[in-house]
Amino acid sequence: MCWTGFLSQNIWAIIGSILFVLSDSILSWNLFVSEIPYSDILIMTTYYTAQFLIAHSLRLFPSFGKYSSGEK
């Protein structure tokens, strides 16, 4: 996920993918290593921010909306 964000060369996708990896890392650490204080807030904040930034990165592709409207 993170590698794909960097390959896109889109700053929003890069930051979003880093936050997504951070969210999964906090979740994994909390489940398998030791408990992290306020992990539920950290996990959900980083996860939803990552999702928003990845979705926001699609706005920068002008051809993305062209196919959904039926134009070629």
Residue frames as qw, qx, qy, qz and C-alpha x, y, z in Angstrom:
[[0.000, 0.886, 0.464, 0.000, 0.00, 0.00, 0.00],
 [0.285, -0.831, 0.090, 0.468, 2.69, 2.45, 0.97],
 [0.443, -0.184, 0.589, 0.650, 4.83, 1.60, -2.05],
 [0.264, 0.592, 0.661, 0.379, 1.90, 2.23, -4.39],
 [0.107, -0.940, -0.254, 0.201, 1.35, 5.63, -2.78],
 [0.351, -0.647, 0.342, 0.584, 4.95, 6.60, -3.47],
 [0.413, 0.101, 0.706, 0.567, 4.77, 5.32, -7.03],
 [0.200, 0.794, 0.566, 0.097, 1.74, 7.52, -7.70],
 [0.379, 0.114, -0.015, 0.918, 3.84, 10.64, -6.98],
 [0.291, -0.687, -0.337, -0.574, 0.70, 12.19, -5.49],
 [0.065, 0.366, -0.575, 0.729, 1.36, 13.89, -2.14],
 [0.660, -0.243, 0.196, -0.684, -2.12, 13.08, -0.80],
 [0.942, 0.049, -0.297, -0.151, -1.79, 9.41, -1.73],
 [0.536, 0.349, -0.604, 0.476, 1.68, 9.25, -0.19],
 [0.191, -0.331, 0.516, -0.766, 0.59, 10.76, 3.13],
 [0.808, -0.122, 0.019, -0.577, -2.58, 8.65, 3.14],
 [0.882, 0.138, -0.450, 0.010, -0.67, 5.43, 2.53],
 [0.308, 0.341, -0.644, 0.612, 1.83, 6.24, 5.29],
 [0.449, -0.258, 0.379, -0.767, -1.03, 6.89, 7.71],
 [0.897, -0.004, -0.216, -0.385, -2.69, 3.63, 6.63],
 [0.718, 0.211, -0.596, 0.291, 0.50, 1.69, 7.42],
 [0.010, 0.332, -0.555, 0.763, 0.80, 3.55, 10.72],
 [0.697, -0.202, 0.107, -0.680, -2.78, 2.63, 11.61],
 [0.930, 0.048, -0.343, -0.127, -2.18, -1.05, 10.86],
 [0.502, 0.330, -0.615, 0.510, 1.11, -0.97, 12.77],
 [0.286, -0.333, 0.456, -0.774, -0.56, 0.47, 15.88],
 [0.857, -0.098, -0.053, -0.504, -3.30, -2.14, 15.59],
 [0.853, 0.182, -0.478, 0.107, -0.81, -5.00, 15.26],
 [0.259, 0.366, -0.611, 0.653, 1.41, -3.77, 18.07],
 [0.490, -0.292, 0.311, -0.760, -1.62, -3.35, 20.33],
 [0.917, -0.037, -0.124, -0.377, -2.87, -6.89, 19.59],
 [0.933, 0.147, -0.294, 0.146, 0.36, -8.88, 19.56],
 [0.498, 0.355, -0.451, 0.650, 3.05, -7.04, 21.55],
 [0.225, -0.312, -0.609, 0.694, 1.73, -4.78, 24.30],
 [0.050, 0.818, 0.573, -0.005, -1.19, -2.51, 24.95],
 [0.280, 0.227, 0.075, 0.930, -0.91, 1.08, 23.74],
 [0.031, 0.524, 0.535, -0.662, -2.75, 3.75, 25.72],
 [0.383, 0.634, 0.114, -0.662, -5.57, 5.35, 23.72],
 [0.275, -0.134, 0.810, 0.501, -4.95, 2.92, 20.88],
 [0.327, 0.590, 0.738, 0.024, -8.58, 2.96, 19.78],
 [0.143, 0.914, 0.111, -0.362, -8.45, 6.72, 19.18],
 [0.177, -0.613, 0.572, 0.516, -5.05, 6.52, 17.47],
 [0.377, 0.095, 0.865, 0.317, -6.08, 3.66, 15.20],
 [0.312, 0.712, 0.629, -0.005, -9.37, 5.18, 14.07],
 [0.035, 0.897, -0.036, -0.440, -7.96, 8.69, 13.64],
 [0.177, -0.498, 0.664, 0.528, -5.09, 7.54, 11.46],
 [0.373, 0.242, 0.868, 0.220, -7.31, 5.10, 9.55],
 [0.287, 0.803, 0.512, -0.103, -10.06, 7.59, 8.65],
 [0.010, -0.848, 0.227, 0.480, -7.55, 10.33, 7.85],
 [0.300, -0.275, 0.787, 0.464, -5.72, 7.90, 5.56],
 [0.367, 0.477, 0.787, 0.133, -8.94, 6.92, 3.80],
 [0.181, 0.904, 0.243, -0.302, -9.89, 10.57, 3.30],
 [0.102, -0.735, 0.439, 0.506, -6.49, 11.50, 1.88],
 [0.348, -0.040, 0.850, 0.393, -6.41, 8.53, -0.48],
 [0.319, 0.677, 0.663, 0.029, -9.89, 9.37, -1.73],
 [0.045, 0.913, 0.028, -0.404, -8.93, 13.04, -2.00],
 [0.320, -0.454, 0.610, 0.565, -5.93, 12.10, -4.15],
 [0.439, 0.377, 0.766, 0.281, -8.32, 10.90, -6.89],
 [0.200, 0.893, 0.287, -0.284, -9.51, 14.46, -7.46],
 [0.139, -0.733, 0.405, 0.529, -6.18, 15.29, -9.08],
 [0.354, 0.013, 0.824, 0.442, -6.73, 12.87, -11.96],
 [0.372, 0.348, -0.057, -0.859, -8.68, 14.82, -14.62],
 [0.451, 0.127, -0.733, -0.494, -9.41, 11.71, -16.69],
 [0.027, 0.075, 0.932, -0.354, -10.92, 9.87, -13.72],
 [0.383, 0.428, 0.486, -0.659, -14.34, 11.55, -14.02],
 [0.359, 0.397, -0.470, -0.701, -14.38, 11.40, -17.80],
 [0.247, 0.035, -0.944, -0.214, -15.07, 7.64, -17.90],
 [0.076, 0.332, 0.824, -0.453, -17.88, 7.76, -15.37],
 [0.349, 0.508, 0.162, -0.771, -19.86, 10.28, -17.45],
 [0.753, 0.425, 0.502, -0.015, -19.81, 8.11, -20.58],
 [0.348, 0.887, -0.235, -0.191, -17.47, 10.39, -22.55],
 [0.923, 0.018, 0.157, 0.352, -14.42, 9.02, -24.34]]
